[in-house]
Amino acid sequence: MRLDKYLKVSRLIKRRTVANEACDTGRVTINGKVAKPSTEVKLGDVIGLRLGGKEIQAEVLSLSEHALKADAAGMFRLLP
């Protein structure tokens, strides 16, 4: 699954266009490397986000093309 779509479906980022912009400006990493919006996300990847002065690390637990709001939180696990 594409990184920008995963960020939207998992609700780590609200809109896909915002996810695209964050990736294009280098604020999103996968396993410590700067990622483009089209980068493929796999199970077990660690996604890093720097948004609004906050840094978030999340491990990918599941991939789904569509997710309900209640199911979206189960798609990732926040890391300390």
DRENFI-512573 format. One line per 8 residues: their letters; for each residue x, y, z of N, C-alpha, C, O. Coordinates in steps of 0.02 Angstrom, whole numbers. Example, Ala and Ser with C-alpha at 12.3 -4.5 7.8 and 13.67 -1.06 7.14 Angstrom:
// residues 2
AS> 660:-284:390:615:-225:390:660:-165:390:712:-166:423 | 642:-112:354:684:-53:357:645:2:394:670:57:402
// end
This chain:
// residues 80
MRLDKYLK> 42:-58:0:0:0:0:45:62:0:97:63:32 | 24:113:-36:62:176:-38:62:210:30:14:205:68 | 117:243:45:124:277:109:71:330:121:42:333:175 | 58:372:70:8:426:80:-61:397:94:-98:425:134 | -78:342:60:-144:312:72:-147:280:141:-198:284:176 | -92:247:162:-91:217:228:-100:269:283:-137:258:331 | -66:325:276:-71:378:326:-143:403:332:-166:419:387 | -178:407:276:-248:430:277:-294:377:306:-335:391:350
VSRLIKRR> -289:315:282:-334:262:304:-325:247:379:-374:235:414 | -262:249:403:-249:236:473:-265:296:518:-263:291:579 | -279:352:486:-296:415:520:-238:444:561:-249:480:609 | -177:427:541:-119:462:569:-117:533:544:-97:579:579 | -139:543:480:-147:609:450:-217:611:420:-240:562:391 | -251:667:428:-322:672:411:-338:666:337:-386:633:318 | -298:698:294:-313:699:222:-253:674:182:-195:683:203 | -267:644:125:-213:616:83:-170:672:54:-109:663:46
TVANEACD> -199:729:38:-159:784:11:-110:810:64:-54:829:47 | -131:812:126:-87:833:180:-31:782:189:26:800:201 | -48:717:182:3:664:186:53:672:130:113:664:141 | 30:687:70:74:698:12:122:756:26:182:750:14 | 96:811:51:137:870:65:189:855:119:246:877:114 | 169:818:171:216:801:224:273:757:197:331:766:216 | 256:710:154:308:668:124:354:708:78:415:699:80 | 325:752:38:364:792:-9:413:839:26:466:855:-2
TGRVTING> 396:861:86:440:907:122:488:871:169:525:903:207 | 488:804:167:537:765:206:519:756:279:564:742:319 | 456:764:297:436:757:367:413:687:385:394:675:442 | 415:640:337:393:571:350:451:524:333:483:530:281 | 464:477:378:517:428:367:488:358:375:439:347:411 | 519:311:341:503:240:351:569:206:368:617:208:329 | 571:174:426:631:140:451:692:186:449:748:164:433 | 682:250:466:737:297:472:757:332:407:803:373:408
KVAKPSTE> 725:315:351:743:346:287:685:390:263:627:371:270 | 700:449:236:649:494:210:611:458:155:641:426:111 | 544:462:157:502:424:111:461:470:66:439:523:87 | 451:447:5:407:481:-42:335:456:-32:325:404:-1 | 286:493:-58:216:471:-49:201:403:-81:157:367:-58 | 239:384:-133:225:321:-168:263:262:-138:257:206:-164 | 301:272:-85:339:218:-54:291:165:-28:240:181:3 | 307:101:-40:264:47:-17:274:35:57:331:31:81
VKLGDVIG> 219:28:93:221:14:165:210:-61:175:166:-90:143 | 250:-91:218:245:-163:233:233:-173:307:245:-128:347 | 208:-231:326:198:-247:396:265:-243:433:316:-266:408 | 264:-214:492:324:-209:533:365:-146:521:412:-132:559 | 350:-108:469:386:-45:456:373:4:513:320:3:544 | 422:47:526:415:99:577:411:166:540:458:186:506 | 354:200:548:343:264:514:356:319:565:330:318:621 | 395:368:545:409:426:587:376:488:557:383:500:497
LRLGGKEI> 342:527:597:308:588:574:331:647:616:336:642:678 | 346:702:583:361:765:618:310:816:594:316:843:539 | 260:828:636:206:874:618:192:921:676:181:899:733 | 191:985:663:173:1035:713:214:1033:776:188:1043:831 | 279:1020:770:322:1017:828:320:952:866:355:945:916 | 280:904:844:276:839:876:311:787:833:310:791:772 | 341:739:866:370:682:831:334:619:853:327:606:912 | 312:580:803:275:519:816:310:461:782:331:467:724
QAEVLSLS> 317:406:817:343:344:789:288:292:794:260:281:848 | 271:260:738:218:210:738:239:149:699:267:155:644 | 226:90:727:241:27:693:178:3:656:124:4:684 | 186:-18:594:131:-42:553:112:-112:576:153:-157:574 | 49:-121:596:24:-186:619:-20:-221:567:-23:-282:564 | -56:-181:527:-99:-211:475:-107:-162:418:-100:-101:426 | -123:-190:360:-136:-150:300:-207:-164:277:-226:-222:270 | -244:-113:264:-313:-120:242:-330:-61:196:-313:-4:211
EHALKADA> -364:-76:141:-382:-23:93:-434:24:122:-434:84:106 | -477:-2:165:-530:39:197:-533:19:271:-524:-39:288 | -544:67:313:-550:53:385:-601:100:416:-602:160:402 | -642:72:459:-688:113:498:-647:149:552:-592:129:568 | -676:201:579:-641:241:629:-619:198:688:-564:206:714 | -661:152:709:-645:109:766:-588:61:749:-549:42:793 | -583:40:686:-531:-8:666:-465:25:650:-413:-8:650 | -466:90:635:-405:125:613:-351:124:667:-292:120:650
AGMFRLLP> -369:129:730:-320:130:784:-282:65:789:-227:63:815 | -311:10:765:-278:-55:767:-230:-67:710:-198:-119:707 | -224:-19:665:-179:-27:608:-107:-10:625:-61:-27:588 | -95:22:683:-28:42:702:-21:41:778:-71:39:815 | 42:41:801:56:44:872:106:100:883:159:100:852 | 89:148:926:134:204:939:194:180:980:186:141:1028 | 253:203:961:314:184:996:339:242:1039:327:300:1021 | 372:229:1094:397:283:1137:454:321:1105:480:368:1135
// end
